Amino acid sequence: MESTLAAPSPRIWVDADACPAVIRDILYRAAERTRVEVILVANRWLQTPASRFIRAMQVAGGPDVADDAIAERVAAGDLVVTQDIPLAARVLARGAAAVDPRGVPFSPDSIAQRLSIRDFMAELRGAGVQTGGPPSLHARDRQAFAARLDQWLARQR
């Protein structure tokens, strides 16, 4: 007798500790519209809209605890929203897709270079060089994220 169990639907995992509220709002609307599960992982309590498609997972505090929770649970075909380059590398290795809140996708072809740049910038900061932070999130960044999310969602149908 052949098994008729369907493969689980792809989910969207959000590294929510550093995810801007406007990006979370885009994800909430997409979850309701497309009925795709969105799971926000953070080391603090998050208020989310009442929805059967949106849930928050609170993890213990500490470095990389939320990243570890996502990396352990993500499945091939899922999408992870994160600014964290090492987490993106981990989920790409598991067959998931990853995108940052500005809509820039992480890819197996570019992840090594992005990790190298991240490490170089960390060395500069460790040596006392002021490198500044990322620029503010603009409307064009929100639009780019929404467009990238819509592309991923369209491939799931």
N, C-alpha and C positions, 0 to 999 in steps of 0.2 A: 504494500500500500504506500503510495507516494504522499509525502507531506504537502499540505496545502497552506502552510503558514506563510503569510506575506512578510516580506522584508519590512522592517520598521521604516516609517517615513523619515526622511532627513529632518534634522532639527537645527536650530540656530542657537549656538552657545555664545554668550556675551561675557567678556572679561569686564565686569561691570564696575569695578572699583575706579577705573579711570575713563569709563565711557561717558561722553557728554550727554546730558539730559535730552538735548534735541535729537540725538541719534537714537536714544532709547525710545523716544516718542515715535520716530519713524518705524522702528522695529515693532512697537505695540500695534500700530495701525496695520502693518503688513501681516502680523500674526492673525489679527481678526479677519482681514480681507481674504487671506489665502488659507487659513486654518493650519498654518505651520507652527509647531511648538517652538517658543522662544524661552530659553532658560538663562537667566541672569545669575552669574556666580560672583559673589563678593564676600569680603570678610566683615561686612557691616550689614545691618538690616536695610532692605530696600523696599520702599512702597511701590507696588505695581498695581495696574488696573485689575479689577476683578474680571478674569477671563479664564476659560478652560485651556487656552493656548499659551498663556504667559505664566511663568512661575519663577520665583526667586529661590536661590539656594545660598544660604549663609554658611560660610566655612570659618574655621578658626583663624585668628589673626596670625600674621607671620609672613615672612618673605616667600613668595611663590606658592602659597597654599591654594589660592584660587586657581592659579595656573595649573597646579598639579591635579586639582579636582577636574578641571576641564580636560586636560590631556589624558586622564585615566578613563573618562566617560565618552569622549568624542568617538564617532564611528566614521568610517569611510562614507563620503557623500554629504556629511554634515558641513555646516558653515560656522566658522568662528570669527567673531568680531573682536579684534584686539589691537592695541598699539604695541604690544609686547613682542619683539622680534624673536626671542628664544621660544616663546609659546607658539608663535606662528610656525617656526621650524618643526616643533614637536608634532603639531596637528597635521602639517603637510606630510610628515613621515607616516602618519596613520591613514592617509588617503582622504583627509578632509580638506576643504577649501578655507582660506583665511583672507580677511580683508581688514584694513584699518578704518577707523571712523571717518576718514577723509575720502573713502572709496577706493583707495589704492590697494590693489590685490597683492598678496604675497604669492610667490610662485617658487617651485623647485629650482627654476633657473636663476632667480635673483636672491634667494634667501641667504646663500653663503656670503655674497657681497654685502648685503644689508647687515648681517651679523658682524662682519669685519669692520664696517663703518661704525656700528654701535660700540664695539670694543675699543676702537681707536678714540672715539669721542669720550668714552669713559676714562681712558688713560689720560687724555688731555685734562679732563675735570679733576682727576686724581693728582695731576701735577699743578693744579691751581689755575689753569686757564679757564676763563669765563667763556663758555660756549653758548650760553643762552638756551632758552627753551624753544619748544615748537611754536610756530605762529598761531594766532587765534584762529578758531574755526569760523569760516566765512560761509555765506549762503551758497557759494559755488561748491564748497566742500560738502555741505549737506546734500546738494543736488547730485554731486558725483557719487556719494554714498547711496542715496536712494536709487540712482540709476543702476549701480553695480548690484544692489540687493535685488532689484527687479529682474535683472539678467539672470541671477542665480535662481530666483523663484520660478522664472519662466522655464528654465531647464529641468525643474522638478516635476513639471506637468506631463 
